[in-house]
């Protein structure tokens, strides 16, 4: 089943694609690879989720934030490529979690993103290599920022 059809089957609607908020591109394609800049958890109304894991955001809330970041990444892919069906597979994920010094569940937070991509693209194409790291702050006090590399087919 195609990724676009799977979105529909799962009842997932994508938020509006985010806009660049600085001097960078949301997606740069070279050959058959697409590099997506770090995305945050924008909601449909343009507002953004904020907070810090281990302080005012729970693990479960963090997983929901990571899923929302995933939805924004999907929205960018669909906007820039015309269809999610042009994505062959997820290659690499780099995820940053805004957290306290004693929060150690960064990988579990990012599972919210990884589960979404596995649902949309299937486990073979939707799960790639991944790094999940903690940081003491992120722009705008967002809880999660994720960048990805995908393989693109013509």
N, CA, C and O atoms as a GROMACS GRO file, in nm:
protein
  616
    1UNK      N    1   0.084  -0.118   0.000
    1UNK     CA    2   0.000   0.000   0.000
    1UNK      C    3   0.089   0.125   0.000
    1UNK      O    4   0.192   0.129   0.067
    2UNK      N    5   0.048   0.225  -0.075
    2UNK     CA    6   0.127   0.347  -0.082
    2UNK      C    7   0.121   0.425   0.049
    2UNK      O    8   0.026   0.411   0.127
    3UNK      N    9   0.222   0.506   0.072
    3UNK     CA   10   0.226   0.586   0.196
    3UNK      C   11   0.111   0.687   0.200
    3UNK      O   12   0.052   0.708   0.305
    4UNK      N   13   0.079   0.748   0.087
    4UNK     CA   14  -0.033   0.842   0.083
    4UNK      C   15  -0.164   0.771   0.117
    4UNK      O   16  -0.246   0.825   0.192
    5UNK      N   17  -0.183   0.652   0.064
    5UNK     CA   18  -0.304   0.574   0.093
    5UNK      C   19  -0.306   0.529   0.238
    5UNK      O   20  -0.412   0.526   0.301
    6UNK      N   21  -0.191   0.494   0.292
    6UNK     CA   22  -0.184   0.450   0.431
    6UNK      C   23  -0.223   0.563   0.526
    6UNK      O   24  -0.292   0.539   0.626
    7UNK      N   25  -0.180   0.685   0.495
    7UNK     CA   26  -0.221   0.801   0.577
    7UNK      C   27  -0.372   0.809   0.584
    7UNK      O   28  -0.430   0.827   0.691
    8UNK      N   29  -0.433   0.797   0.468
    8UNK     CA   30  -0.579   0.804   0.462
    8UNK      C   31  -0.643   0.689   0.539
    8UNK      O   32  -0.739   0.710   0.614
    9UNK      N   33  -0.591   0.568   0.520
    9UNK     CA   34  -0.644   0.451   0.590
    9UNK      C   35  -0.634   0.466   0.742
    9UNK      O   36  -0.723   0.425   0.815
   10UNK      N   37  -0.524   0.526   0.788
   10UNK     CA   38  -0.502   0.546   0.931
   10UNK      C   39  -0.579   0.665   0.987
   10UNK      O   40  -0.583   0.686   1.108
   11UNK      N   41  -0.641   0.743   0.898
   11UNK     CA   42  -0.716   0.861   0.942
   11UNK      C   43  -0.625   0.974   0.988
   11UNK      O   44  -0.664   1.055   1.073
   12UNK      N   45  -0.505   0.980   0.933
   12UNK     CA   46  -0.409   1.083   0.972
   12UNK      C   47  -0.415   1.198   0.872
   12UNK      O   48  -0.396   1.178   0.752
   13UNK      N   49  -0.442   1.317   0.923
   13UNK     CA   50  -0.435   1.435   0.836
   13UNK      C   51  -0.311   1.514   0.875
   13UNK      O   52  -0.281   1.531   0.994
   14UNK      N   53  -0.241   1.561   0.775
   14UNK     CA   54  -0.116   1.633   0.800
   14UNK      C   55  -0.143   1.780   0.830
   14UNK      O   56  -0.236   1.839   0.775
   15UNK      N   57  -0.062   1.839   0.916
   15UNK     CA   58  -0.073   1.983   0.942
   15UNK      C   59  -0.023   2.059   0.819
   15UNK      O   60   0.036   1.999   0.729
   16UNK      N   61  -0.047   2.189   0.815
   16UNK     CA   62   0.012   2.268   0.707
   16UNK      C   63   0.164   2.254   0.713
   16UNK      O   64   0.222   2.249   0.822
   17UNK      N   65   0.231   2.248   0.596
   17UNK     CA   66   0.377   2.235   0.601
   17UNK      C   67   0.440   2.356   0.667
   17UNK      O   68   0.397   2.469   0.644
   18UNK      N   69   0.542   2.334   0.750
   18UNK     CA   70   0.609   2.447   0.815
   18UNK      C   71   0.682   2.534   0.713
   18UNK      O   72   0.711   2.490   0.601
   19UNK      N   73   0.710   2.654   0.753
   19UNK     CA   74   0.787   2.749   0.670
   19UNK      C   75   0.925   2.765   0.730
   19UNK      O   76   0.945   2.746   0.850
   20UNK      N   77   1.022   2.800   0.646
   20UNK     CA   78   1.156   2.829   0.697
   20UNK      C   79   1.147   2.948   0.792
   20UNK      O   80   1.076   3.045   0.766
   21UNK      N   81   1.221   2.939   0.903
   21UNK     CA   82   1.220   3.046   1.002
   21UNK      C   83   1.360   3.105   1.019
   21UNK      O   84   1.392   3.161   1.124
   22UNK      N   85   1.440   3.093   0.917
   22UNK     CA   86   1.577   3.143   0.922
   22UNK      C   87   1.641   3.126   0.785
   22UNK      O   88   1.572   3.114   0.684
   23UNK      N   89   1.770   3.125   0.783
   23UNK     CA   90   1.844   3.115   0.658
   23UNK      C   91   1.883   2.968   0.638
   23UNK      O   92   1.995   2.927   0.669
   24UNK      N   93   1.790   2.890   0.586
   24UNK     CA   94   1.811   2.748   0.558
   24UNK      C   95   1.698   2.699   0.469
   24UNK      O   96   1.601   2.771   0.446
   25UNK      N   97   1.710   2.578   0.418
   25UNK     CA   98   1.607   2.512   0.340
   25UNK      C   99   1.548   2.400   0.425
   25UNK      O  100   1.620   2.333   0.499
   26UNK      N  101   1.418   2.379   0.413
   26UNK     CA  102   1.356   2.269   0.486
   26UNK      C  103   1.400   2.134   0.431
   26UNK      O  104   1.416   2.038   0.507
   27UNK      N  105   1.420   2.127   0.298
   27UNK     CA  106   1.463   2.003   0.235
   27UNK      C  107   1.564   2.036   0.125
   27UNK      O  108   1.541   2.123   0.041
   28UNK      N  109   1.676   1.966   0.129
   28UNK     CA  110   1.775   1.977   0.023
   28UNK      C  111   1.792   1.836  -0.035
   28UNK      O  112   1.819   1.741   0.038
   29UNK      N  113   1.775   1.826  -0.167
   29UNK     CA  114   1.792   1.698  -0.233
   29UNK      C  115   1.922   1.699  -0.312
   29UNK      O  116   1.950   1.793  -0.386
   30UNK      N  117   1.999   1.594  -0.295
   30UNK     CA  118   2.118   1.573  -0.376
   30UNK      C  119   2.115   1.428  -0.420
   30UNK      O  120   2.114   1.336  -0.337
   31UNK      N  121   2.112   1.406  -0.550
   31UNK     CA  122   2.096   1.271  -0.602
   31UNK      C  123   1.962   1.216  -0.554
   31UNK      O  124   1.858   1.281  -0.568
   32UNK      N  125   1.967   1.096  -0.498
   32UNK     CA  126   1.843   1.035  -0.448
   32UNK      C  127   1.826   1.048  -0.297
   32UNK      O  128   1.747   0.975  -0.237
   33UNK      N  129   1.899   1.141  -0.235
   33UNK     CA  130   1.887   1.162  -0.091
   33UNK      C  131   1.825   1.297  -0.062
   33UNK      O  132   1.859   1.398  -0.124
   34UNK      N  133   1.734   1.299   0.035
   34UNK     CA  134   1.674   1.423   0.082
   34UNK      C  135   1.713   1.446   0.227
   34UNK      O  136   1.693   1.359   0.312
   35UNK      N  137   1.767   1.563   0.253
   35UNK     CA  138   1.808   1.602   0.388
   35UNK      C  139   1.707   1.703   0.439
   35UNK      O  140   1.693   1.811   0.382
   36UNK      N  141   1.636   1.669   0.546
   36UNK     CA  142   1.538   1.760   0.604
   36UNK      C  143   1.596   1.826   0.727
   36UNK      O  144   1.647   1.759   0.818
   37UNK      N  145   1.589   1.958   0.730
   37UNK     CA  146   1.636   2.035   0.845
   37UNK      C  147   1.555   1.998   0.969
   37UNK      O  148   1.449   1.938   0.960
   38UNK      N  149   1.609   2.036   1.084
   38UNK     CA  150   1.540   2.012   1.210
   38UNK      C  151   1.400   2.072   1.209
   38UNK      O  152   1.382   2.189   1.173
   39UNK      N  153   1.302   1.993   1.249
   39UNK     CA  154   1.162   2.035   1.257
   39UNK      C  155   1.119   2.033   1.403
   39UNK      O  156   1.167   1.952   1.483
   40UNK      N  157   1.028   2.122   1.435
   40UNK     CA  158   0.971   2.127   1.569
   40UNK      C  159   0.825   2.086   1.567
   40UNK      O  160   0.771   2.049   1.463
   41UNK      N  161   0.760   2.091   1.685
   41UNK     CA  162   0.622   2.044   1.699
   41UNK      C  163   0.517   2.153   1.677
   41UNK      O  164   0.449   2.195   1.770
   42UNK      N  165   0.504   2.199   1.552
   42UNK     CA  166   0.399   2.295   1.519
   42UNK      C  167   0.264   2.225   1.512
   42UNK      O  168   0.254   2.113   1.463
   43UNK      N  169   0.162   2.292   1.560
   43UNK     CA  170   0.025   2.242   1.553
   43UNK      C  171  -0.046   2.302   1.432
   43UNK      O  172   0.006   2.395   1.369
   44UNK      N  173  -0.163   2.251   1.400
   44UNK     CA  174  -0.238   2.296   1.283
   44UNK      C  175  -0.264   2.447   1.283
   44UNK      O  176  -0.267   2.509   1.177
   45UNK      N  177  -0.282   2.504   1.401
   45UNK     CA  178  -0.314   2.648   1.410
   45UNK      C  179  -0.188   2.737   1.408
   45UNK      O  180  -0.199   2.859   1.422
   46UNK      N  181  -0.071   2.677   1.390
   46UNK     CA  182   0.053   2.753   1.385
   46UNK      C  183   0.122   2.769   1.519
   46UNK      O  184   0.236   2.814   1.525
   47UNK      N  185   0.053   2.732   1.627
   47UNK     CA  186   0.118   2.740   1.759
   47UNK      C  187   0.218   2.625   1.770
   47UNK      O  188   0.221   2.534   1.688
   48UNK      N  189   0.300   2.633   1.874
   48UNK     CA  190   0.406   2.533   1.890
   48UNK      C  191   0.403   2.477   2.032
   48UNK      O  192   0.377   2.550   2.128
   49UNK      N  193   0.429   2.349   2.044
   49UNK     CA  194   0.434   2.283   2.174
   49UNK      C  195   0.566   2.321   2.241
   49UNK      O  196   0.669   2.327   2.175
   50UNK      N  197   0.562   2.346   2.371
   50UNK     CA  198   0.681   2.386   2.445
   50UNK      C  199   0.696   2.304   2.573
   50UNK      O  200   0.603   2.236   2.616
   51UNK      N  201   0.813   2.313   2.632
   51UNK     CA  202   0.838   2.248   2.760
   51UNK      C  203   0.963   2.164   2.758
   51UNK      O  204   1.029   2.148   2.655
   52UNK      N  205   0.993   2.110   2.875
   52UNK     CA  206   1.117   2.036   2.895
   52UNK      C  207   1.087   1.901   2.960
   52UNK      O  208   1.018   1.895   3.061
   53UNK      N  209   1.139   1.795   2.901
   53UNK     CA  210   1.122   1.661   2.957
   53UNK      C  211   1.192   1.652   3.092
   53UNK      O  212   1.304   1.703   3.108
   54UNK      N  213   1.127   1.588   3.187
   54UNK     CA  214   1.183   1.575   3.321
   54UNK      C  215   1.151   1.694   3.409
   54UNK      O  216   1.185   1.694   3.527
   55UNK      N  217   1.086   1.796   3.353
   55UNK     CA  218   1.051   1.916   3.429
   55UNK      C  219   0.901   1.942   3.420
   55UNK      O  220   0.830   1.936   3.520
   56UNK      N  221   0.853   1.972   3.300
   56UNK     CA  222   0.709   2.001   3.285
   56UNK      C  223   0.645   1.924   3.170
   56UNK      O  224   0.530   1.951   3.135
   57UNK      N  225   0.718   1.828   3.112
   57UNK     CA  226   0.665   1.741   3.007
   57UNK      C  227   0.695   1.597   3.047
   57UNK      O  228   0.810   1.562   3.075
   58UNK      N  229   0.591   1.512   3.050
   58UNK     CA  230   0.608   1.372   3.086
   58UNK      C  231   0.660   1.292   2.967
   58UNK      O  232   0.661   1.342   2.854
   59UNK      N  233   0.701   1.170   2.992
   59UNK     CA  234   0.747   1.082   2.885
   59UNK      C  235   0.638   1.064   2.780
   59UNK      O  236   0.664   1.075   2.660
   60UNK      N  237   0.516   1.036   2.825
   60UNK     CA  238   0.405   1.014   2.732
   60UNK      C  239   0.374   1.141   2.651
   60UNK      O  240   0.346   1.134   2.532
   61UNK      N  241   0.379   1.256   2.717
   61UNK     CA  242   0.359   1.382   2.644
   61UNK      C  243   0.472   1.405   2.545
   61UNK      O  244   0.450   1.454   2.434
   62UNK      N  245   0.594   1.369   2.583
   62UNK     CA  246   0.708   1.382   2.494
   62UNK      C  247   0.694   1.294   2.370
   62UNK      O  248   0.732   1.334   2.260
   63UNK      N  249   0.640   1.175   2.389
   63UNK     CA  250   0.616   1.087   2.274
   63UNK      C  251   0.513   1.149   2.179
   63UNK      O  252   0.526   1.138   2.057
   64UNK      N  253   0.411   1.214   2.234
   64UNK     CA  254   0.311   1.282   2.151
   64UNK      C  255   0.375   1.400   2.078
   64UNK      O  256   0.341   1.427   1.962
   65UNK      N  257   0.466   1.470   2.144
   65UNK     CA  258   0.538   1.580   2.080
   65UNK      C  259   0.622   1.526   1.964
   65UNK      O  260   0.621   1.582   1.855
   66UNK      N  261   0.694   1.416   1.987
   66UNK     CA  262   0.777   1.356   1.882
   66UNK      C  263   0.691   1.312   1.763
   66UNK      O  264   0.733   1.326   1.648
   67UNK      N  265   0.573   1.260   1.791
   67UNK     CA  266   0.481   1.222   1.683
   67UNK      C  267   0.439   1.346   1.604
   67UNK      O  268   0.433   1.342   1.481
   68UNK      N  269   0.412   1.457   1.674
   68UNK     CA  270   0.373   1.580   1.606
   68UNK      C  271   0.487   1.631   1.517
   68UNK      O  272   0.463   1.680   1.407
   69UNK      N  273   0.610   1.620   1.565
   69UNK     CA  274   0.725   1.658   1.482
   69UNK      C  275   0.727   1.569   1.357
   69UNK      O  276   0.754   1.618   1.247
   70UNK      N  277   0.699   1.441   1.375
   70UNK     CA  278   0.693   1.350   1.261
   70UNK      C  279   0.587   1.391   1.160
   70UNK      O  280   0.610   1.383   1.039
   71UNK      N  281   0.472   1.435   1.209
   71UNK     CA  282   0.366   1.483   1.119
   71UNK      C  283   0.414   1.604   1.039
   71UNK      O  284   0.383   1.617   0.921
   72UNK      N  285   0.489   1.692   1.105
   72UNK     CA  286   0.543   1.810   1.036
   72UNK      C  287   0.646   1.769   0.932
   72UNK      O  288   0.651   1.828   0.824
   73UNK      N  289   0.728   1.671   0.962
   73UNK     CA  290   0.825   1.621   0.864
   73UNK      C  291   0.753   1.559   0.744
   73UNK      O  292   0.793   1.580   0.630
   74UNK      N  293   0.648   1.483   0.771
   74UNK     CA  294   0.568   1.426   0.662
   74UNK      C  295   0.505   1.536   0.577
   74UNK      O  296   0.500   1.525   0.454
   75UNK      N  297   0.457   1.641   0.642
   75UNK     CA  298   0.396   1.753   0.569
   75UNK      C  299   0.498   1.819   0.477
   75UNK      O  300   0.466   1.855   0.364
   76UNK      N  301   0.621   1.835   0.525
   76UNK     CA  302   0.727   1.893   0.442
   76UNK      C  303   0.758   1.800   0.324
   76UNK      O  304   0.770   1.846   0.211
   77UNK      N  305   0.771   1.672   0.351
   77UNK     CA  306   0.799   1.576   0.243
   77UNK      C  307   0.692   1.581   0.136
   77UNK      O  308   0.722   1.587   0.017
   78UNK      N  309   0.566   1.579   0.179
   78UNK     CA  310   0.455   1.580   0.082
   78UNK      C  311   0.454   1.712   0.004
   78UNK      O  312   0.431   1.712  -0.117
   79UNK      N  313   0.478   1.823   0.072
   79UNK     CA  314   0.478   1.953   0.007
   79UNK      C  315   0.592   1.966  -0.094
   79UNK      O  316   0.570   2.013  -0.206
   80UNK      N  317   0.710   1.924  -0.056
   80UNK     CA  318   0.828   1.943  -0.142
   80UNK      C  319   0.841   1.837  -0.251
   80UNK      O  320   0.894   1.866  -0.358
   81UNK      N  321   0.793   1.715  -0.224
   81UNK     CA  322   0.806   1.606  -0.321
   81UNK      C  323   0.678   1.582  -0.401
   81UNK      O  324   0.681   1.514  -0.504
   82UNK      N  325   0.567   1.636  -0.354
   82UNK     CA  326   0.439   1.616  -0.423
   82UNK      C  327   0.363   1.494  -0.376
   82UNK      O  328   0.241   1.488  -0.390
   83UNK      N  329   0.433   1.396  -0.321
   83UNK     CA  330   0.369   1.273  -0.273
   83UNK      C  331   0.465   1.201  -0.179
   83UNK      O  332   0.586   1.199  -0.202
   84UNK      N  333   0.410   1.142  -0.074
   84UNK     CA  334   0.493   1.062   0.016
   84UNK      C  335   0.540   0.934  -0.052
   84UNK      O  336   0.634   0.869  -0.007
   85UNK      N  337   0.473   0.898  -0.161
   85UNK     CA  338   0.511   0.777  -0.234
   85UNK      C  339   0.647   0.790  -0.302
   85UNK      O  340   0.701   0.691  -0.350
   86UNK      N  341   0.701   0.909  -0.307
   86UNK     CA  342   0.836   0.930  -0.362
   86UNK      C  343   0.945   0.895  -0.261
   86UNK      O  344   1.063   0.888  -0.297
   87UNK      N  345   0.907   0.872  -0.136
   87UNK     CA  346   1.004   0.833  -0.033
   87UNK      C  347   1.024   0.682  -0.039
   87UNK      O  348   0.930   0.605  -0.017
   88UNK      N  349   1.147   0.640  -0.069
   88UNK     CA  350   1.179   0.497  -0.072
   88UNK      C  351   1.196   0.441   0.068
   88UNK      O  352   1.147   0.333   0.101
   89UNK      N  353   1.266   0.519   0.150
   89UNK     CA  354   1.288   0.473   0.288
   89UNK      C  355   1.349   0.585   0.372
   89UNK      O  356   1.409   0.679   0.320
   90UNK      N  357   1.332   0.572   0.502
   90UNK     CA  358   1.400   0.657   0.598
   90UNK      C  359   1.541   0.601   0.616
   90UNK      O  360   1.558   0.482   0.642
   91UNK      N  361   1.642   0.687   0.602
   91UNK     CA  362   1.780   0.644   0.617
   91UNK      C  363   1.831   0.671   0.759
   91UNK      O  364   1.883   0.580   0.825
   92UNK      N  365   1.815   0.795   0.806
   92UNK     CA  366   1.875   0.836   0.934
   92UNK      C  367   1.789   0.939   1.002
   92UNK      O  368   1.734   1.028   0.938
   93UNK      N  369   1.777   0.928   1.132
   93UNK     CA  370   1.707   1.024   1.216
   93UNK      C  371   1.804   1.076   1.322
   93UNK      O  372   1.873   0.999   1.388
   94UNK      N  373   1.808   1.207   1.336
   94UNK     CA  374   1.881   1.271   1.446
   94UNK      C  375   1.777   1.347   1.527
   94UNK      O  376   1.714   1.440   1.476
   95UNK      N  377   1.761   1.308   1.653
   95UNK     CA  378   1.659   1.368   1.738
   95UNK      C  379   1.722   1.430   1.862
   95UNK      O  380   1.808   1.371   1.927
   96UNK      N  381   1.676   1.550   1.894
   96UNK     CA  382   1.721   1.621   2.013
   96UNK      C  383   1.603   1.637   2.108
   96UNK      O  384   1.493   1.674   2.066
   97UNK      N  385   1.626   1.607   2.235
   97UNK     CA  386   1.522   1.617   2.338
   97UNK      C  387   1.566   1.721   2.440
   97UNK      O  388   1.670   1.707   2.504
   98UNK      N  389   1.485   1.824   2.456
   98UNK     CA  390   1.508   1.929   2.556
   98UNK      C  391   1.472   1.869   2.692
   98UNK      O  392   1.355   1.843   2.720
   99UNK      N  393   1.574   1.848   2.777
   99UNK     CA  394   1.546   1.775   2.901
   99UNK      C  395   1.639   1.819   3.015
   99UNK      O  396   1.740   1.885   2.995
  100UNK      N  397   1.599   1.778   3.133
  100UNK     CA  398   1.679   1.802   3.252
  100UNK      C  399   1.800   1.709   3.251
  100UNK      O  400   1.803   1.610   3.177
  101UNK      N  401   1.898   1.741   3.335
  101UNK     CA  402   2.020   1.660   3.341
  101UNK      C  403   1.995   1.516   3.386
  101UNK      O  404   2.073   1.427   3.353
  102UNK      N  405   1.887   1.494   3.461
  102UNK     CA  406   1.861   1.359   3.513
  102UNK      C  407   1.753   1.285   3.435
  102UNK      O  408   1.699   1.187   3.484
  103UNK      N  409   1.721   1.330   3.314
  103UNK     CA  410   1.626   1.260   3.226
  103UNK      C  411   1.706   1.174   3.130
  103UNK      O  412   1.793   1.224   3.058
  104UNK      N  413   1.675   1.043   3.128
  104UNK     CA  414   1.756   0.950   3.051
  104UNK      C  415   1.676   0.870   2.948
  104UNK      O  416   1.729   0.774   2.891
  105UNK      N  417   1.552   0.907   2.922
  105UNK     CA  418   1.466   0.829   2.833
  105UNK      C  419   1.449   0.892   2.695
  105UNK      O  420   1.342   0.880   2.635
  106UNK      N  421   1.552   0.957   2.645
  106UNK     CA  422   1.544   1.021   2.513
  106UNK      C  423   1.500   0.923   2.404
  106UNK      O  424   1.413   0.957   2.324
  107UNK      N  425   1.557   0.802   2.398
  107UNK     CA  426   1.512   0.709   2.294
  107UNK      C  427   1.363   0.675   2.303
  107UNK      O  428   1.296   0.662   2.200
  108UNK      N  429   1.312   0.660   2.425
  108UNK     CA  430   1.170   0.630   2.442
  108UNK      C  431   1.083   0.746   2.394
  108UNK      O  432   0.975   0.723   2.339
  109UNK      N  433   1.127   0.868   2.414
  109UNK     CA  434   1.053   0.986   2.365
  109UNK      C  435   1.044   0.979   2.213
  109UNK      O  436   0.936   0.998   2.157
  110UNK      N  437   1.155   0.951   2.148
  110UNK     CA  438   1.161   0.955   2.002
  110UNK      C  439   1.088   0.837   1.939
  110UNK      O  440   1.062   0.838   1.819
  111UNK      N  441   1.055   0.736   2.018
  111UNK     CA  442   0.970   0.628   1.967
  111UNK      C  443   0.837   0.682   1.914
  111UNK      O  444   0.778   0.621   1.825
  112UNK      N  445   0.790   0.794   1.968
  112UNK     CA  446   0.666   0.855   1.916
  112UNK      C  447   0.679   0.890   1.769
  112UNK      O  448   0.584   0.873   1.693
  113UNK      N  449   0.795   0.938   1.729
  113UNK     CA  450   0.825   0.967   1.588
  113UNK      C  451   0.842   0.837   1.510
  113UNK      O  452   0.780   0.818   1.406
  114UNK      N  453   0.926   0.747   1.562
  114UNK     CA  454   0.959   0.624   1.490
  114UNK      C  455   0.836   0.538   1.467
  114UNK      O  456   0.820   0.479   1.360
  115UNK      N  457   0.747   0.530   1.566
  115UNK     CA  458   0.624   0.452   1.549
  115UNK      C  459   0.538   0.509   1.436
  115UNK      O  460   0.481   0.433   1.358
  116UNK      N  461   0.530   0.643   1.426
  116UNK     CA  462   0.452   0.706   1.319
  116UNK      C  463   0.510   0.671   1.183
  116UNK      O  464   0.435   0.631   1.093
  117UNK      N  465   0.641   0.684   1.165
  117UNK     CA  466   0.702   0.655   1.035
  117UNK      C  467   0.689   0.507   0.999
  117UNK      O  468   0.673   0.474   0.882
  118UNK      N  469   0.694   0.417   1.099
  118UNK     CA  470   0.672   0.274   1.073
  118UNK      C  471   0.528   0.250   1.029
  118UNK      O  472   0.503   0.168   0.941
  119UNK      N  473   0.433   0.321   1.089
  119UNK     CA  474   0.291   0.309   1.049
  119UNK      C  475   0.271   0.355   0.905
  119UNK      O  476   0.201   0.289   0.829
  120UNK      N  477   0.332   0.466   0.869
  120UNK     CA  478   0.308   0.526   0.738
  120UNK      C  479   0.385   0.454   0.627
  120UNK      O  480   0.329   0.430   0.520
  121UNK      N  481   0.511   0.421   0.650
  121UNK     CA  482   0.595   0.364   0.544
  121UNK      C  483   0.617   0.213   0.559
  121UNK      O  484   0.675   0.151   0.469
  122UNK      N  485   0.573   0.154   0.669
  122UNK     CA  486   0.602   0.013   0.697
  122UNK      C  487   0.734   0.002   0.770
  122UNK      O  488   0.816   0.094   0.767
  123UNK      N  489   0.754  -0.110   0.838
  123UNK     CA  490   0.874  -0.125   0.921
  123UNK      C  491   1.002  -0.127   0.840
  123UNK      O  492   1.104  -0.072   0.884
  124UNK      N  493   1.002  -0.188   0.723
  124UNK     CA  494   1.124  -0.196   0.643
  124UNK      C  495   1.168  -0.059   0.594
  124UNK      O  496   1.287  -0.025   0.604
  125UNK      N  497   1.075   0.021   0.543
  125UNK     CA  498   1.110   0.152   0.486
  125UNK      C  499   1.100   0.265   0.589
  125UNK      O  500   1.163   0.369   0.570
  126UNK      N  501   1.024   0.246   0.695
  126UNK     CA  502   0.998   0.354   0.789
  126UNK      C  503   1.089   0.360   0.910
  126UNK      O  504   1.084   0.455   0.988
  127UNK      N  505   1.173   0.258   0.925
  127UNK     CA  506   1.265   0.256   1.039
  127UNK      C  507   1.408   0.256   0.984
  127UNK      O  508   1.447   0.166   0.911
  128UNK      N  509   1.484   0.358   1.021
  128UNK     CA  510   1.623   0.369   0.976
  128UNK      C  511   1.717   0.376   1.094
  128UNK      O  512   1.679   0.347   1.207
  129UNK      N  513   1.839   0.414   1.067
  129UNK     CA  514   1.935   0.438   1.174
  129UNK      C  515   1.887   0.560   1.253
  129UNK      O  516   1.820   0.648   1.198
  130UNK      N  517   1.922   0.568   1.382
  130UNK     CA  518   1.868   0.676   1.465
  130UNK      C  519   1.961   0.710   1.579
  130UNK      O  520   2.025   0.624   1.638
  131UNK      N  521   1.966   0.840   1.609
  131UNK     CA  522   2.033   0.889   1.729
  131UNK      C  523   1.935   0.975   1.804
  131UNK      O  524   1.864   1.057   1.744
  132UNK      N  525   1.928   0.959   1.936
  132UNK     CA  526   1.842   1.040   2.022
  132UNK      C  527   1.927   1.094   2.135
  132UNK      O  528   1.982   1.019   2.215
  133UNK      N  529   1.938   1.226   2.139
  133UNK     CA  530   2.026   1.289   2.237
  133UNK      C  531   1.950   1.391   2.321
  133UNK      O  532   1.854   1.453   2.274
  134UNK      N  533   1.994   1.408   2.443
  134UNK     CA  534   1.940   1.510   2.530
  134UNK      C  535   2.018   1.639   2.516
  134UNK      O  536   2.139   1.638   2.489
  135UNK      N  537   1.950   1.750   2.535
  135UNK     CA  538   2.014   1.881   2.532
  135UNK      C  539   1.949   1.969   2.638
  135UNK      O  540   1.836   1.943   2.679
  136UNK      N  541   2.020   2.072   2.683
  136UNK     CA  542   1.967   2.155   2.791
  136UNK      C  543   1.869   2.261   2.742
  136UNK      O  544   1.800   2.322   2.824
  137UNK      N  545   1.860   2.283   2.611
  137UNK     CA  546   1.759   2.375   2.558
  137UNK      C  547   1.748   2.356   2.408
  137UNK      O  548   1.839   2.305   2.342
  138UNK      N  549   1.633   2.398   2.355
  138UNK     CA  550   1.609   2.400   2.211
  138UNK      C  551   1.540   2.532   2.176
  138UNK      O  552   1.481   2.594   2.264
  139UNK      N  553   1.547   2.576   2.050
  139UNK     CA  554   1.486   2.704   2.012
  139UNK      C  555   1.338   2.711   2.054
  139UNK      O  556   1.262   2.616   2.035
  140UNK      N  557   1.299   2.824   2.109
  140UNK     CA  558   1.160   2.845   2.148
  140UNK      C  559   1.112   2.754   2.260
  140UNK      O  560   0.992   2.742   2.283
  141UNK      N  561   1.205   2.691   2.331
  141UNK     CA  562   1.174   2.597   2.439
  141UNK      C  563   1.092   2.477   2.391
  141UNK      O  564   1.013   2.422   2.467
  142UNK      N  565   1.111   2.436   2.263
  142UNK     CA  566   1.040   2.318   2.214
  142UNK      C  567   1.098   2.194   2.282
  142UNK      O  568   1.217   2.191   2.312
  143UNK      N  569   1.015   2.092   2.306
  143UNK     CA  570   1.064   1.971   2.372
  143UNK      C  571   1.146   1.879   2.282
  143UNK      O  572   1.234   1.808   2.331
  144UNK      N  573   1.117   1.880   2.151
  144UNK     CA  574   1.181   1.785   2.060
  144UNK      C  575   1.209   1.854   1.926
  144UNK      O  576   1.125   1.929   1.875
  145UNK      N  577   1.327   1.829   1.870
  145UNK     CA  578   1.360   1.870   1.734
  145UNK      C  579   1.417   1.748   1.662
  145UNK      O  580   1.501   1.676   1.717
  146UNK      N  581   1.370   1.725   1.539
  146UNK     CA  582   1.414   1.606   1.465
  146UNK      C  583   1.451   1.646   1.322
  146UNK      O  584   1.380   1.723   1.257
  147UNK      N  585   1.565   1.593   1.277
  147UNK     CA  586   1.602   1.606   1.136
  147UNK      C  587   1.618   1.464   1.081
  147UNK      O  588   1.653   1.372   1.154
  148UNK      N  589   1.593   1.450   0.951
  148UNK     CA  590   1.600   1.316   0.890
  148UNK      C  591   1.668   1.322   0.753
  148UNK      O  592   1.678   1.427   0.689
  149UNK      N  593   1.713   1.204   0.711
  149UNK     CA  594   1.762   1.182   0.576
  149UNK      C  595   1.676   1.071   0.516
  149UNK      O  596   1.660   0.965   0.577
  150UNK      N  597   1.622   1.095   0.398
  150UNK     CA  598   1.539   0.994   0.331
  150UNK      C  599   1.596   0.964   0.193
  150UNK      O  600   1.663   1.048   0.132
  151UNK      N  601   1.568   0.844   0.145
  151UNK     CA  602   1.599   0.809   0.009
  151UNK      C  603   1.476   0.840  -0.076
  151UNK      O  604   1.363   0.807  -0.038
  152UNK      N  605   1.499   0.905  -0.190
  152UNK     CA  606   1.389   0.950  -0.275
  152UNK      C  607   1.395   0.876  -0.408
  152UNK      O  608   1.501   0.857  -0.466
  153UNK      N  609   1.278   0.834  -0.454
  153UNK     CA  610   1.270   0.775  -0.588
  153UNK      C  611   1.203   0.873  -0.682
  153UNK      O  612   1.121   0.955  -0.640
  154UNK      N  613   1.238   0.864  -0.810
  154UNK     CA  614   1.180   0.956  -0.908
  154UNK      C  615   1.043   0.912  -0.951
  154UNK      O  616   0.980   0.978  -1.034
   0.00000   0.00000   0.00000
